[in-house]
Amino acid sequence: MPEISANPRSCVPRNVELAAEVFGGHGEFIRSVIRYYVKNESQAEDLFQDLFLFLVAKPIPADVRNVKGFLYKVIHDSVRDAYRRTERYQARLRRYSDPLQQLTDNRPEAPLMETEETMKMFELIEKRLPPKEALAVTLRYGSNCSTGEVAKQMGVKPRSVSRYVSVGIKKFRTYLEAKAGSEL
């Protein structure tokens, strides 16, 4: 076990070397375990870097026989801690924003604004989608008709209505994403 110096900064270069050796020998294992737990690539990369810094601050003890087991446990605990931090942060944001949301929800003009926005959205759907898809989406979600009711009104099978609605919504989402991207 390395001797602890009175000046912790003097150990840093050696700890960096030790961490680099661990990552050189077990880097792929570390990445695969992190990717197993974290599906988001940027979060996985952050955890990978955090683990390196952790090993610089606290090198693997000399008496550890199963390095992969030790790394697995550290990664598992780090991922759990990261999720807890995220959940606490989101809970704080919710506590902060709930009173603000209630203030905006209680405004008398809120229902009118929602109705106007909904009407604008359906007008945009009618402009941007082919007629059958626009009609299917408008009847299904604007008039709250069931798939069977829409099929009767359009004179098609319910399966066709489902396809029109599905394709129409997909096209409209693509349009909205492109529009949002062009505004940036």
Secondary structure, 3 states (H helix, E strand, C coil): CCCCCCCHHHHHHHHHHHHHHHHHHHHHHHHHHHHHHCCCHHHHHHHHHHHHHHHHHCCCCCCCCCHHHHHHHHHHHHHHHHHHHHHHHHHHHHHHHHHHHHHHHCCCCHHHHHHHHHHHHHHHHHHHCCHHHHHHHHHHHHCCCCHHHHHHHHCCCHHHHHHHHHHHHHHHHHHHHHHHHHHC
